[in-house]
Amino acid sequence: MIVTRLIPEARNLQVALRRNYGVSAVLLQKASDPIQQLFVDKIRDYGKKKAASGGKLVDSNPQVEKEMQKELDKVARQYGGGAGVDMTKFPSFEFTDPKINPL
């Protein structure tokens, strides 16, 4: 008796799910968040500008580039960089054993 009741309801549920999925799929493709779309458009626009600038700063001027270089030099000095020092190379460490006085 339970099986006979469940089978028609399962068929009705299957039909309802199929109909709801068909309707919601169309709606989800058409509906879009305008803020999210604006964000995606800005990212694509930035990507195009970055490719056009040849890897440099986007929408920069000589003053901004001069300030950036000044800050990079300041950071290099703070962390042991300077003229002729490659900051991209991993530092090499040398550990020596301390000399101990024999008793």
MMTF fields as JSON, N, C-alpha, C and O atoms, coordinates in Angstrom:
{
  "mmtfVersion": "1.0.0",
  "mmtfProducer": "UNKNOWN",
  "numBonds": 411,
  "numAtoms": 412,
  "numGroups": 103,
  "numChains": 1,
  "numModels": 1,
  "chainsPerModel": [1],
  "groupsPerChain": [103],
  "chainIdList": ["A"],
  "bondAtomList": [4, 2, 8, 6, 12, 10, 16, 14, 20, 18, 24, 22, 28, 26, 32, 30, 36, 34, 40, 38, 44, 42, 48, 46, 52, 50, 56, 54, 60, 58, 64, 62, 68, 66, 72, 70, 76, 74, 80, 78, 84, 82, 88, 86, 92, 90, 96, 94, 100, 98, 104, 102, 108, 106, 112, 110, 116, 114, 120, 118, 124, 122, 128, 126, 132, 130, 136, 134, 140, 138, 144, 142, 148, 146, 152, 150, 156, 154, 160, 158, 164, 162, 168, 166, 172, 170, 176, 174, 180, 178, 184, 182, 188, 186, 192, 190, 196, 194, 200, 198, 204, 202, 208, 206, 212, 210, 216, 214, 220, 218, 224, 222, 228, 226, 232, 230, 236, 234, 240, 238, 244, 242, 248, 246, 252, 250, 256, 254, 260, 258, 264, 262, 268, 266, 272, 270, 276, 274, 280, 278, 284, 282, 288, 286, 292, 290, 296, 294, 300, 298, 304, 302, 308, 306, 312, 310, 316, 314, 320, 318, 324, 322, 328, 326, 332, 330, 336, 334, 340, 338, 344, 342, 348, 346, 352, 350, 356, 354, 360, 358, 364, 362, 368, 366, 372, 370, 376, 374, 380, 378, 384, 382, 388, 386, 392, 390, 396, 394, 400, 398, 404, 402, 408, 406],
  "bondOrderList": [1, 1, 1, 1, 1, 1, 1, 1, 1, 1, 1, 1, 1, 1, 1, 1, 1, 1, 1, 1, 1, 1, 1, 1, 1, 1, 1, 1, 1, 1, 1, 1, 1, 1, 1, 1, 1, 1, 1, 1, 1, 1, 1, 1, 1, 1, 1, 1, 1, 1, 1, 1, 1, 1, 1, 1, 1, 1, 1, 1, 1, 1, 1, 1, 1, 1, 1, 1, 1, 1, 1, 1, 1, 1, 1, 1, 1, 1, 1, 1, 1, 1, 1, 1, 1, 1, 1, 1, 1, 1, 1, 1, 1, 1, 1, 1, 1, 1, 1, 1, 1, 1],
  "groupList": [{"groupName": "MET", "atomNameList": ["N", "CA", "C", "O"], "elementList": ["N", "C", "C", "O"], "formalChargeList": [0, 0, 0, 0], "bondAtomList": [1, 0, 2, 1, 3, 2], "bondOrderList": [1, 1, 2], "singleLetterCode": "M", "chemCompType": "L-PEPTIDE LINKING"}, {"groupName": "ILE", "atomNameList": ["N", "CA", "C", "O"], "elementList": ["N", "C", "C", "O"], "formalChargeList": [0, 0, 0, 0], "bondAtomList": [1, 0, 2, 1, 3, 2], "bondOrderList": [1, 1, 2], "singleLetterCode": "I", "chemCompType": "L-PEPTIDE LINKING"}, {"groupName": "VAL", "atomNameList": ["N", "CA", "C", "O"], "elementList": ["N", "C", "C", "O"], "formalChargeList": [0, 0, 0, 0], "bondAtomList": [1, 0, 2, 1, 3, 2], "bondOrderList": [1, 1, 2], "singleLetterCode": "V", "chemCompType": "L-PEPTIDE LINKING"}, {"groupName": "THR", "atomNameList": ["N", "CA", "C", "O"], "elementList": ["N", "C", "C", "O"], "formalChargeList": [0, 0, 0, 0], "bondAtomList": [1, 0, 2, 1, 3, 2], "bondOrderList": [1, 1, 2], "singleLetterCode": "T", "chemCompType": "L-PEPTIDE LINKING"}, {"groupName": "ARG", "atomNameList": ["N", "CA", "C", "O"], "elementList": ["N", "C", "C", "O"], "formalChargeList": [0, 0, 0, 0], "bondAtomList": [1, 0, 2, 1, 3, 2], "bondOrderList": [1, 1, 2], "singleLetterCode": "R", "chemCompType": "L-PEPTIDE LINKING"}, {"groupName": "LEU", "atomNameList": ["N", "CA", "C", "O"], "elementList": ["N", "C", "C", "O"], "formalChargeList": [0, 0, 0, 0], "bondAtomList": [1, 0, 2, 1, 3, 2], "bondOrderList": [1, 1, 2], "singleLetterCode": "L", "chemCompType": "L-PEPTIDE LINKING"}, {"groupName": "PRO", "atomNameList": ["N", "CA", "C", "O"], "elementList": ["N", "C", "C", "O"], "formalChargeList": [0, 0, 0, 0], "bondAtomList": [1, 0, 2, 1, 3, 2], "bondOrderList": [1, 1, 2], "singleLetterCode": "P", "chemCompType": "L-PEPTIDE LINKING"}, {"groupName": "GLU", "atomNameList": ["N", "CA", "C", "O"], "elementList": ["N", "C", "C", "O"], "formalChargeList": [0, 0, 0, 0], "bondAtomList": [1, 0, 2, 1, 3, 2], "bondOrderList": [1, 1, 2], "singleLetterCode": "E", "chemCompType": "L-PEPTIDE LINKING"}, {"groupName": "ALA", "atomNameList": ["N", "CA", "C", "O"], "elementList": ["N", "C", "C", "O"], "formalChargeList": [0, 0, 0, 0], "bondAtomList": [1, 0, 2, 1, 3, 2], "bondOrderList": [1, 1, 2], "singleLetterCode": "A", "chemCompType": "L-PEPTIDE LINKING"}, {"groupName": "ASN", "atomNameList": ["N", "CA", "C", "O"], "elementList": ["N", "C", "C", "O"], "formalChargeList": [0, 0, 0, 0], "bondAtomList": [1, 0, 2, 1, 3, 2], "bondOrderList": [1, 1, 2], "singleLetterCode": "N", "chemCompType": "L-PEPTIDE LINKING"}, {"groupName": "GLN", "atomNameList": ["N", "CA", "C", "O"], "elementList": ["N", "C", "C", "O"], "formalChargeList": [0, 0, 0, 0], "bondAtomList": [1, 0, 2, 1, 3, 2], "bondOrderList": [1, 1, 2], "singleLetterCode": "Q", "chemCompType": "L-PEPTIDE LINKING"}, {"groupName": "TYR", "atomNameList": ["N", "CA", "C", "O"], "elementList": ["N", "C", "C", "O"], "formalChargeList": [0, 0, 0, 0], "bondAtomList": [1, 0, 2, 1, 3, 2], "bondOrderList": [1, 1, 2], "singleLetterCode": "Y", "chemCompType": "L-PEPTIDE LINKING"}, {"groupName": "GLY", "atomNameList": ["N", "CA", "C", "O"], "elementList": ["N", "C", "C", "O"], "formalChargeList": [0, 0, 0, 0], "bondAtomList": [1, 0, 2, 1, 3, 2], "bondOrderList": [1, 1, 2], "singleLetterCode": "G", "chemCompType": "PEPTIDE LINKING"}, {"groupName": "SER", "atomNameList": ["N", "CA", "C", "O"], "elementList": ["N", "C", "C", "O"], "formalChargeList": [0, 0, 0, 0], "bondAtomList": [1, 0, 2, 1, 3, 2], "bondOrderList": [1, 1, 2], "singleLetterCode": "S", "chemCompType": "L-PEPTIDE LINKING"}, {"groupName": "LYS", "atomNameList": ["N", "CA", "C", "O"], "elementList": ["N", "C", "C", "O"], "formalChargeList": [0, 0, 0, 0], "bondAtomList": [1, 0, 2, 1, 3, 2], "bondOrderList": [1, 1, 2], "singleLetterCode": "K", "chemCompType": "L-PEPTIDE LINKING"}, {"groupName": "ASP", "atomNameList": ["N", "CA", "C", "O"], "elementList": ["N", "C", "C", "O"], "formalChargeList": [0, 0, 0, 0], "bondAtomList": [1, 0, 2, 1, 3, 2], "bondOrderList": [1, 1, 2], "singleLetterCode": "D", "chemCompType": "L-PEPTIDE LINKING"}, {"groupName": "PHE", "atomNameList": ["N", "CA", "C", "O"], "elementList": ["N", "C", "C", "O"], "formalChargeList": [0, 0, 0, 0], "bondAtomList": [1, 0, 2, 1, 3, 2], "bondOrderList": [1, 1, 2], "singleLetterCode": "F", "chemCompType": "L-PEPTIDE LINKING"}],
  "groupTypeList": [0, 1, 2, 3, 4, 5, 1, 6, 7, 8, 4, 9, 5, 10, 2, 8, 5, 4, 4, 9, 11, 12, 2, 13, 8, 2, 5, 5, 10, 14, 8, 13, 15, 6, 1, 10, 10, 5, 16, 2, 15, 14, 1, 4, 15, 11, 12, 14, 14, 14, 8, 8, 13, 12, 12, 14, 5, 2, 15, 13, 9, 6, 10, 2, 7, 14, 7, 0, 10, 14, 7, 5, 15, 14, 2, 8, 4, 10, 11, 12, 12, 12, 8, 12, 2, 15, 0, 3, 14, 16, 6, 13, 16, 7, 16, 3, 15, 6, 14, 1, 9, 6, 5],
  "groupIdList": [1, 2, 3, 4, 5, 6, 7, 8, 9, 10, 11, 12, 13, 14, 15, 16, 17, 18, 19, 20, 21, 22, 23, 24, 25, 26, 27, 28, 29, 30, 31, 32, 33, 34, 35, 36, 37, 38, 39, 40, 41, 42, 43, 44, 45, 46, 47, 48, 49, 50, 51, 52, 53, 54, 55, 56, 57, 58, 59, 60, 61, 62, 63, 64, 65, 66, 67, 68, 69, 70, 71, 72, 73, 74, 75, 76, 77, 78, 79, 80, 81, 82, 83, 84, 85, 86, 87, 88, 89, 90, 91, 92, 93, 94, 95, 96, 97, 98, 99, 100, 101, 102, 103],
  "secStructList": [7, 2, 2, 2, 2, 2, 2, 2, 2, 2, 2, 2, 2, 2, 2, 2, 2, 2, 2, 2, 2, 2, 2, 2, 2, 2, 2, 2, 2, 2, 7, 7, 7, 2, 2, 2, 2, 2, 2, 2, 2, 2, 2, 2, 2, 2, 2, 2, 2, 2, 2, 2, 2, 6, 6, 1, 7, 6, 6, 7, 7, 2, 2, 2, 2, 2, 2, 2, 2, 2, 2, 2, 2, 2, 2, 2, 2, 2, 6, 6, 7, 7, 6, 6, 7, 7, 6, 6, 1, 7, 7, 7, 7, 7, 7, 7, 7, 7, 7, 7, 7, 7, 7],
  "xCoordList": [0.816, 0.0, 0.865, 0.569, 1.931, 2.813, 3.5, 3.678, 3.889, 4.573, 3.657, 4.106, 2.403, 1.482, 1.251, 0.986, 1.348, 1.191, 2.456, 2.371, 3.607, 4.864, 5.171, 5.742, 4.813, 5.147, 4.485, 5.184, 3.174, 2.604, 3.184, 3.378, 3.462, 4.029, 5.468, 5.905, 6.193, 7.561, 7.537, 8.384, 6.575, 6.463, 6.11, 6.658, 5.189, 4.813, 6.006, 6.222, 6.772, 7.962, 8.992, 9.627, 9.145, 10.105, 9.699, 10.544, 8.432, 7.943, 8.119, 8.535, 7.801, 7.928, 9.386, 9.686, 10.282, 11.701, 12.195, 12.959, 11.769, 12.18, 11.683, 12.422, 10.442, 9.883, 10.583, 10.918, 10.805, 11.454, 12.892, 13.363, 13.582, 14.957, 14.998, 15.853, 14.075, 14.034, 13.756, 14.348, 12.867, 12.529, 13.662, 14.031, 14.215, 15.245, 16.547, 17.279, 16.851, 18.083, 18.031, 19.031, 16.89, 16.754, 16.849, 17.502, 16.203, 16.237, 17.633, 18.041, 18.367, 19.716, 20.671, 21.603, 20.456, 21.325, 21.062, 21.984, 19.807, 19.463, 19.729, 20.133, 19.511, 19.689, 21.169, 21.896, 21.609, 22.998, 23.071, 22.329, 23.951, 24.13, 24.869, 25.972, 24.313, 24.985, 26.303, 27.219, 26.417, 27.674, 28.753, 29.905, 28.365, 29.325, 29.764, 30.941, 28.837, 29.183, 30.117, 31.036, 29.889, 30.762, 32.17, 33.154, 32.266, 33.56, 34.307, 35.503, 33.606, 34.229, 34.678, 35.755, 33.861, 34.239, 35.491, 36.363, 35.593, 36.776, 38.031, 39.103, 37.905, 39.057, 39.516, 40.715, 38.575, 38.939, 39.584, 40.552, 39.058, 39.617, 41.041, 41.921, 41.269, 42.605, 43.566, 44.722, 43.089, 43.929, 44.371, 45.521, 43.457, 43.81, 44.819, 45.764, 44.627, 45.558, 46.927, 47.95, 46.955, 48.217, 48.992, 50.21, 48.284, 48.943, 49.465, 50.53, 48.72, 49.144, 50.326, 51.119, 50.452, 51.54, 52.859, 53.898, 52.831, 54.057, 54.578, 55.786, 53.706, 54.113, 54.433, 54.756, 54.353, 54.611, 53.329, 52.295, 53.406, 52.219, 51.162, 51.48, 49.913, 48.81, 48.428, 48.335, 48.208, 47.796, 48.753, 48.317, 50.04, 51.008, 51.646, 51.564, 52.278, 53.017, 54.441, 54.712, 55.355, 56.748, 56.894, 57.778, 56.055, 56.153, 55.815, 56.492, 54.778, 54.393, 55.486, 55.807, 56.06, 57.135, 58.371, 59.058, 58.66, 59.793, 59.573, 60.495, 58.352, 58.04, 58.101, 58.561, 57.64, 57.696, 59.142, 59.479, 59.997, 61.404, 62.061, 62.904, 61.677, 62.203, 61.815, 62.641, 60.571, 60.116, 60.792, 61.129, 60.997, 61.684, 63.128, 63.633, 63.797, 65.166, 65.202, 66.119, 64.211, 64.143, 63.962, 64.607, 63.093, 62.883, 64.131, 64.481, 64.806, 66.031, 67.099, 67.801, 67.234, 68.218, 67.853, 68.737, 66.568, 66.143, 66.415, 66.694, 66.338, 66.498, 67.817, 67.915, 68.831, 70.176, 70.499, 71.523, 69.695, 69.988, 70.81, 71.026, 71.243, 72.023, 72.512, 72.003, 73.491, 74.041, 74.736, 75.622, 74.348, 74.987, 74.491, 75.037, 73.497, 72.977, 71.698, 70.773, 71.664, 70.481, 69.501, 69.726, 68.402, 67.414, 66.516, 65.778, 66.557, 65.725, 66.417, 65.775, 67.712, 68.467, 68.28, 68.302, 68.096, 67.955, 69.289, 70.327, 69.288, 70.562, 71.257, 70.61, 72.581, 73.343, 73.842, 74.318, 73.726, 74.132, 75.327, 75.426, 76.224, 77.366, 77.38, 77.455, 77.307, 77.317, 78.641, 79.04, 79.315, 80.573, 80.414, 79.683, 81.106, 81.049, 81.888, 82.99, 81.375, 82.155, 83.365, 83.325, 84.435, 85.63, 85.419, 85.006, 85.715, 85.529, 86.884, 87.711, 87.131, 88.369, 88.404, 87.48, 89.459, 89.531, 89.878, 90.619, 89.37, 89.64, 90.892, 91.234],
  "yCoordList": [-1.188, 0.0, 1.259, 2.226, 1.235, 2.392, 2.575, 3.702, 1.463, 1.522, 2.128, 2.929, 1.76, 2.289, 3.777, 4.492, 4.249, 5.685, 6.46, 7.585, 5.865, 6.556, 6.673, 7.676, 5.692, 5.71, 6.888, 7.609, 7.124, 8.299, 9.609, 10.544, 9.691, 10.925, 11.12, 12.249, 10.032, 10.129, 10.603, 11.398, 10.122, 10.575, 12.051, 12.794, 12.481, 13.893, 14.748, 15.827, 14.269, 15.001, 15.097, 16.134, 13.998, 13.985, 14.997, 15.727, 15.04, 15.978, 17.409, 18.283, 17.647, 18.996, 19.446, 20.59, 18.557, 18.911, 19.21, 20.154, 18.422, 18.639, 19.994, 20.722, 20.326, 21.615, 22.775, 23.771, 22.65, 23.74, 23.951, 25.085, 22.864, 22.997, 23.695, 24.545, 23.33, 23.943, 25.433, 26.209, 25.841, 27.26, 28.015, 29.106, 27.443, 28.166, 28.278, 29.254, 27.3, 27.379, 28.57, 29.268, 28.81, 29.952, 31.251, 32.197, 31.301, 32.519, 32.832, 33.993, 31.8, 32.031, 32.514, 33.264, 32.1, 32.569, 34.028, 34.768, 34.444, 35.819, 36.76, 37.903, 36.306, 37.165, 37.282, 36.288, 38.51, 38.72, 39.9, 40.874, 39.799, 40.859, 42.011, 41.798, 43.213, 44.309, 44.721, 45.146, 44.604, 44.962, 43.947, 44.305, 42.677, 41.639, 41.813, 41.641, 42.15, 42.359, 43.558, 43.518, 44.614, 45.785, 45.421, 45.876, 44.603, 44.146, 43.342, 43.547, 42.434, 41.617, 42.499, 42.289, 43.485, 44.394, 45.186, 45.371, 45.655, 46.413, 45.544, 46.01, 44.289, 43.379, 43.134, 43.129, 42.933, 42.728, 43.978, 43.884, 45.143, 46.406, 46.588, 47.028, 46.249, 46.35, 45.385, 45.729, 44.182, 43.216, 43.734, 43.546, 44.388, 44.959, 46.088, 46.186, 46.941, 48.046, 47.522, 48.066, 46.466, 45.882, 45.31, 45.47, 44.644, 44.092, 45.216, 45.086, 46.307, 47.419, 48.177, 48.76, 48.176, 48.917, 48.151, 48.708, 46.897, 46.109, 45.651, 45.47, 45.456, 44.955, 46.021, 45.704, 47.282, 48.371, 48.72, 48.08, 49.738, 50.182, 50.695, 51.335, 50.405, 50.852, 52.269, 52.582, 53.117, 54.515, 55.262, 55.993, 55.077, 55.768, 56.923, 57.017, 57.789, 58.906, 58.863, 58.085, 59.666, 59.619, 59.887, 59.316, 60.734, 61.022, 59.784, 59.495, 59.053, 57.835, 56.785, 56.117, 56.628, 55.654, 56.036, 55.161, 57.322, 57.791, 57.489, 57.05, 57.723, 57.429, 55.931, 55.516, 55.115, 53.66, 53.185, 52.355, 53.705, 53.316, 53.749, 53.034, 54.916, 55.41, 54.467, 54.158, 54.015, 53.087, 51.731, 51.114, 51.259, 49.983, 50.055, 49.105, 51.179, 51.363, 51.405, 50.862, 52.047, 52.133, 50.745, 50.419, 49.938, 48.574, 47.734, 46.933, 47.906, 47.148, 47.488, 46.596, 48.771, 49.165, 48.584, 48.161, 48.557, 48.054, 46.567, 46.093, 45.829, 44.379, 43.894, 42.75, 44.748, 44.313, 44.421, 43.895, 45.061, 45.241, 46.5, 47.271, 46.695, 47.877, 47.753, 46.947, 48.548, 48.524, 47.187, 46.799, 46.495, 45.236, 44.024, 42.937, 44.153, 43.014, 42.523, 43.297, 41.232, 40.635, 40.23, 39.258, 40.991, 40.723, 39.534, 39.067, 39.036, 37.895, 36.57, 35.521, 36.599, 35.389, 35.019, 35.882, 33.731, 33.253, 33.412, 33.066, 33.925, 34.149, 32.828, 31.807, 32.876, 31.687, 31.879, 32.952, 30.838, 30.89, 29.974, 28.899, 30.425, 29.591, 29.496, 30.504, 28.285, 28.058, 27.405, 26.407, 27.981, 27.392, 26.968, 27.587, 25.914, 25.426, 26.345, 26.74, 26.682, 27.548, 26.778, 25.563, 27.534, 26.905, 26.787, 27.733, 25.6, 25.326, 25.105, 24.379, 25.729, 25.511, 24.118, 23.728, 23.363, 22.031, 22.162, 23.067, 21.303, 21.35, 20.659, 20.625],
  "zCoordList": [0.0, 0.0, 0.0, -0.701, 0.79, 0.832, -0.516, -0.978, -1.149, -2.431, -3.49, -4.31, -3.481, -4.48, -4.288, -5.254, -3.061, -2.809, -3.195, -3.688, -2.973, -3.241, -4.724, -5.153, -5.501, -6.929, -7.649, -8.362, -7.502, -8.187, -7.667, -8.442, -6.377, -5.831, -6.299, -6.519, -6.448, -6.963, -8.407, -8.814, -9.182, -10.573, -10.626, -11.439, -9.753, -9.713, -9.307, -9.859, -8.349, -7.899, -9.02, -9.214, -9.749, -10.856, -11.929, -12.448, -12.254, -13.261, -12.77, -13.53, -11.499, -10.943, -10.938, -11.279, -10.556, -10.554, -11.964, -12.167, -12.927, -14.296, -14.801, -15.464, -14.488, -14.91, -14.22, -14.861, -12.915, -12.172, -12.628, -12.709, -12.923, -13.386, -14.746, -14.991, -15.613, -16.935, -16.864, -17.613, -15.979, -15.846, -15.164, -15.6, -14.098, -13.352, -14.136, -13.969, -14.988, -15.778, -16.723, -16.891, -17.339, -18.243, -17.464, -17.905, -16.309, -15.508, -14.994, -14.961, -14.593, -14.063, -15.144, -14.851, -16.386, -17.455, -17.78, -18.121, -17.678, -18.005, -16.839, -17.053, -15.622, -14.459, -14.13, -14.123, -13.857, -13.488, -12.527, -12.658, -11.589, -10.61, -11.289, -11.794, -11.323, -12.034, -11.394, -12.098, -10.091, -9.42, -9.767, -10.016, -9.779, -10.142, -11.596, -11.91, -12.473, -13.872, -14.039, -14.856, -13.276, -13.314, -12.857, -13.441, -11.813, -11.305, -12.368, -12.58, -13.03, -14.075, -15.234, -15.79, -15.603, -16.688, -16.334, -17.184, -15.094, -14.672, -14.684, -15.069, -14.265, -14.284, -15.721, -16.0, -16.616, -18.032, -18.614, -19.369, -18.27, -18.74, -18.221, -18.961, -16.943, -16.363, -17.061, -17.309, -17.375, -18.081, -19.437, -19.835, -20.149, -21.453, -21.301, -22.084, -20.299, -20.074, -19.656, -20.07, -18.836, -18.387, -19.568, -19.652, -20.48, -21.669, -22.571, -23.172, -22.662, -23.511, -22.918, -23.657, -21.578, -20.944, -20.955, -20.602, -21.349, -21.432, -20.085, -19.93, -19.105, -17.8, -16.786, -15.642, -17.175, -16.228, -15.489, -15.68, -14.648, -13.931, -14.907, -15.909, -14.597, -15.443, -15.041, -13.854, -16.026, -15.808, -14.878, -13.989, -15.085, -14.231, -14.998, -16.223, -14.228, -14.819, -14.273, -13.358, -14.799, -14.332, -12.826, -12.188, -12.261, -10.826, -10.0, -9.013, -10.392, -9.666, -9.785, -8.802, -10.965, -11.149, -10.345, -9.818, -10.243, -9.446, -7.963, -7.275, -7.468, -6.065, -5.79, -4.726, -6.741, -6.564, -6.488, -5.644, -7.363, -7.33, -6.027, -5.486, -5.524, -4.26, -3.117, -2.258, -3.109, -2.07, -2.196, -1.185, -3.419, -3.607, -3.132, -2.534, -3.393, -2.911, -1.39, -0.773, -0.786, 0.68, 1.3, 2.297, 0.713, 1.218, 1.023, 1.89, -0.103, -0.358, 0.668, 1.145, 1.016, 2.044, 3.406, 4.15, 3.743, 5.044, 5.192, 6.293, 4.095, 4.172, 3.597, 3.152, 3.602, 3.238, 1.774, 1.339, 1.017, -0.398, -0.603, 0.332, -1.769, -2.105, -3.532, -4.311, -3.86, -5.214, -5.462, -4.7, -6.502, -6.863, -6.093, -6.279, -5.249, -4.485, -5.155, -5.4, -5.445, -6.071, -4.978, -4.256, -4.864, -3.817, -4.154, -3.286, -5.378, -5.749, -5.439, -5.478, -5.133, -4.835, -3.371, -2.494, -3.116, -1.743, -1.029, -1.593, 0.192, 0.884, 1.228, 1.463, 1.252, 1.641, 3.066, 3.434, 3.845, 5.25, 5.465, 4.873, 6.322, 6.713, 8.226, 8.928, 8.712, 10.152, 10.513, 9.913, 11.5, 11.961, 13.41, 14.185, 13.751, 15.124, 16.012, 15.632, 17.181, 18.082, 18.64, 18.829, 18.893, 19.481, 20.986, 21.658, 21.486, 22.916, 23.543, 22.991, 24.709, 25.419, 26.024, 26.738, 25.746, 26.362, 27.856, 28.24, 28.658, 30.098, 30.489, 31.671]
}
